[in-house]
Each structure stands twice: as C-alpha cells, then as structure tokens.
Amino acid sequence: MARKVMRASLALDLNPDDFQFMIRDTVEFCVRNGLVDDRAYVETKITSLRRRGRSTRRIKATLSAKGVCSELIQEALDDDPQNELNAAIRYAQRRRLGPWRTNTQPDHRMQEKEIAALCRAGFSYSLAQRIVSAEDIETLQQSESAG
C-alpha cells in the first residue's frame, strides 16, 4: 500500500507522508476483522510451493523475503504433510531429471548437471543423487517408504 500511495502522491504532486495515517488505519482494520492472517497465508503458500516442487530451503527464503517471521515459517513447515523427497520428485518430473529424462542412457556429465540443478533448487546433495541415480519411479517410491 505504501508503494501505491507513494506513486499516486508523486503523480499528483502531493506529500506521501500526509497519507501514512490512512495506511495505518487500513491495516489495523484488516487485522482486526481477520482479513489479514499470516498463518493462513504461510500454509497456502507452502502448499503451492511444494506442489511446484520447491525445497524447504527455497520456501523459507521466499517467505522470509515476503516479511514472514521465521518462527511462523518453521511451525508451518513442521505441520506440512509433504516432505522434501516429494518436492524433489515433483521438481525432477517438471524438469525431466532422473527417471523422467528423455535420454535413457545418461553419461556422468549429464548426471552431474542434473544433481547441480536439484542442488541449486535447494535440495541436499544426497537427495539429488538419489533422484538422479534412480532407475525408475518405483525405486524412488520404495526408498521413500523404507526411509
């Protein structure tokens, strides 16, 4: 809201400080009436990001950049039914890595590139290695139920 007020004020040659009380009152009204709920926002955002294959590390960074406190993020992640393996599998599916690659005989260099892509996405090296070296989807699902 502050940015919108700033833009409008500059366009109309007004002082943006004259409108700060309006921003404060609007935020207080929204919080008081339950229109702003950080916990619901965090849970919805985590679900959305997990569905897209985002790692826990990446989710924490995204939510922290939005100004959400780290304790709330950690609580919501602890309650998250999806785990890191499911997110990594989803990421690998989207990027066609590991068992989903179109080239059936990858060389060592290609596997290292796939591992690097998973690591850049925030997944651990060991998890990335497990996914890239899996020969089929069933192997990953069995390792998930065993681990």
Secondary structure, 3 states (H helix, E strand, C coil): CHHHHHHHHHHCCCCHHHHHHHHHHHHHHHHHCCCCCHHHHHHHHHHHHHHCCCCHHHHHHHHHHCCCCHHHHHHHHHHCCCCHHHHHHHHHHHHCCHHHCCCCCCCHHHHHHHHHHHHHCCCCHHHHHHHHHCCCHHHHHHHHHHC
